[in-house]
């Protein structure tokens, strides 16, 4: 392949790290040069509201996809957990990369420690704008308080250190990728059955125009088939529940022998985000489709927060 690929990305530290990682892999494995094109998304512009208060979906992906469809970039890099399940016409996922640690990371100020299910003292303020995280935190420790938290990962960490929150919840993969300094904080990598990650968490997705066959052929060289199959099951469950970023769903799948194992948790929150209940599913299937269908049956259909 001749020429250089234009990689569309958000401008946050984490998004740039991810785009540079993809660029390095394309150069290493495909001998393709790359240039980064930074695109601001609606999720980046509106940081005054929690994600569940924003209308629609695709807060961090829509503008990137529009740039791709308009041929102003050749590929875009997404955190798979941010990507809606309905692929826009004319676009296709070319590759799902090797998955990093999918677990949730709870970071707390030392003085906020306690014996509750979240390892926090009663009344501790937890920063998150994710309904999935809020539901699981409240189910584990009902005497905590959920407070909205927006901003990129370093900004969230700074707010914690400044005392705006007693604890915050982040994806471990993002913190690991940025190599952030966590000195002076209590760090808890929660077991996935205690705090279930978002569908696709820890995985990167590369999106391409469906008719750009040369680029698609190159990008496919980066695809991890096992990760793609597992995250497909997670996203099929999300789609079956009719959800997106507003749905408090956690899910994690992996292939074990000849079957896919899919575990999930679906939260139900009161309007004030003060109480939560959880429903759990543990399903197996020979394919991503059958595993997702079995988990969907256990969860009993769609739910709203």
N, C-alpha and C positions, 0 to 999 in steps of 0.2 A: 504494500500500500504506500502510495506517495502522498506528500502533503502533510499538514498538521491537523490534528483534531482540536476543535474548540469545545472545552468542557464547561458547561454551565453549572454554577454553584452559588449557594448563598454566601454571604460575606462574613459569617461568624467564624470565630477561631476554629471551632469543631468542623464546620462545613468545609472550610479551606483545608484543614488537615485531611479530611476524607477525599476531597477532590485531588489534592496533591498525591495521596496514596494511589488513587486510581491512575493518575497520570504516570506515576513511576512504574506501575505494573504494566501499563500499555507500552511504555518505552522499553521495559525489560523483556517482556514476553512477545510483544508484537512489533517491536522496532518502529514505533509510531511516536512522533513528536507531538506535544500537547501544549495548548495555551489555555489559561483559566479566564473565564468570563464571569464576573460577579453580577448577580441579579438580586435585587431586593424583592422580597415577597410580602404579601399582606400580613403574614404572621410576624415579620420583622418590623413592619411599620406600626402596627397597633399592639403596643405592649401595656396598655392601660387596663385591659380586661383579661380575665382568665380565658383559657382556650375554649372552655365549654360555653362561654358567653359570646363567642364570635359566631356569626352566621355561616352556614354552609360547612364545607370541608376543604381540604387541600390548602390550608393556610400557609404551609411552607413549600408547596410544590406547584401550585397553579401557574404562577408567573414563569417558573423555570420551564414548564411544559409548553407554555405559549411561545417562549423563545425558541424552543426546539422545533415546534411545528412551523414557525416562521423561517426556519433555516438560518437563524442567527447564531445558533450553536449546533454542534454535531451530536453531542451526548450530554446528559445531565446526570449528576450523582445525587442520590437521595439516601437519607437514613430510611430504611425500609419501613420502620414503625410510623413514619410520618406520611407515607404514601397511601392515598385512598385506594380502595380495592377495585374501583372501576377505572380501567385504563382508557384514556381519551382516544378517540378514533385517529388512526394514523400513527400511533405510538405503540411501542412494545418494550417489555423488559428484556434487555439483551443478556444480562448477567446478574446473578446474586453472588456476592463474594463470600469468602470464608468468614464465618461468624466469630466475633469476639465474645467475651464474657457477657451472657445475656442477663445476668442478675441485677437486682436493684441494690443501690448503695445508699445507706442511711448515714448521713454525716450530722454529728451533733456537737454542740458546745459541751465541754466536760461537766459543767455545773448543771446541765439539764438531764444528766443520767438518772436512771431509776430502774425499778423492777417490773414495770409494765411490759406488755407484749411487744411494744416498740422500743423497749429498753430505755424509756424516758420517764421522767417524774410526772405526776398528775398535773394537768393543766399546761403541759408543754405545747408550744406553738410549732406546728409542722408546716413548712413552706412547700407548697406544690399547687400547680394549676391543673393537674391530671385527676380526673374523676376516678380513674382506676386506682391510682395511688391513694387518693383520699379514702375510698371505700375500704381498701385493705388495711390502711392504718387505723381507721376508726373501728373496724371489726376486731383488730388485734388489741387495741387499747382505746376504749371509748372515752376515757377521761382526757384525751388530747384535744387540741384545737387546730382546725385546718385554716391556714391563711394563704391567700393567693400569692404565687411567686412566678414572675416572668423574667425574661432576660436570658442571655447566653450563659453557658456553664460558669465561666470565671465571674460573671456578675452575680450569679446566684451564690457562689461561694463567698464572694465579698460581703454580700448582704448577711449571710450567716455569721461571718466573723465580726461584723459590726453590731450584731445583737438584734437584728430585726426579726430573727427566728431563733428558736431553740434547736431546731433540726431541719434538715431539708432532705428530699429524696431525689436521687438522680440515677440515670443509667450508668452502671459501672463502666461500660465500654467507652462512653464519652470521656469520663474522667481518666481512664487508662490511656486513651489515645493522646490526650493533651498532656499527660504526665504532670498533673497539677500537684502542688505542695499541699498536703493535708496535715502537716505538723500542727499539733495543738488541738486537734479535733478527735472525737471518738468516731471510729470508722466501723461500720457493720455491713458486710456483704451478706445479704439475707439469702437463705436457701430459697430456691424457686417455689417450693411448696408453701413457704411462709409468706413471701411477697412475690406474686407471679408477675413476670415482665409483660410488656406490651407485645402483641403479635409482631414478629419481625425484629424485635429489639436485638441490637448487637450486630445486625447484618446491614451491608450496604447494597444498594440497587443501582444499576446503570440502565438508563432509559435511552432509547434510540428511535429514530423514525423508522417505521416498518418497511418503507421502500428504499432505505439507504442500506443496500445489501452489503456493500463493501465494509462499511463501518460495523454493521451487525456481525459480520463474519469475524472481525477482529475482536470485538467486545466479547463474543461468546467464548473465546479462549480463556477468559477469566472466570467463567461460571463454575461454581461449586455445586455439583448436582445434588449432593445430600442436603446441603443447606437450602437449596432451591425447593426441594421436595418438602422438607420440614416446614419452611416458612409458608409454602403454598397451603398446607393443611391449616396453619394458624390463620392465614388471611381468608381462606374459604369459610372458616367458622365465623370470623368477623363479618364477612359479607352475608352469611346466612342469617345472622342476627340483625342485619340491616344497619350496622353500626359503622362509625368512623371514630374520629377523635373524641366525640361526645360520649361514646359508650364505655362504661367502666368494665372493660373486658381485659383480662390477662390470659395469655395462652403461650404454651411452649410445646413443641413437638420434636421428636427425633426418631430416626429409624433404628429399630432393634430387631436384627435378624430379618425375617420376611415381612414384618409389619411396621407400621408407623404408630408410635405411641403419642397421644395428644392429651395434655392436661390443661385445664382451663378453670378460671374463676370469673364469675359474673357478679358484679356488685349492684346493690340497690341502696340509694342514698336518699335521705329526706332533703327537702328543699334548702334548708339552712346549712347543709353539710355538717350536721352534728351527730347523726346516727347512720349506721350502715349494717346491712346483712349481705351475706355472700352465698352463692350457689356454686358448687364445684362439679367438675366433670373429669373423668379419666376414661379415655376411650382408645381403642386400637382399630386399625383397619389395614387392609393390604395396600391401599392407595391413599393419597392425600384426601381424595374426595370421600372415601368411605370412612376414614377416621374423623373427618370434619362432620359428616352426617351423623355419626354415632355420638359425638360430643354435643352437637346441636340438640339431638333428641333428649339427652340427659339434662341439658339446661332449660329445656321446655320452651324454646322459642325466644322471640325478641323481648327486650326489656328497655325501659327508659329510666333515666336517673330521677 
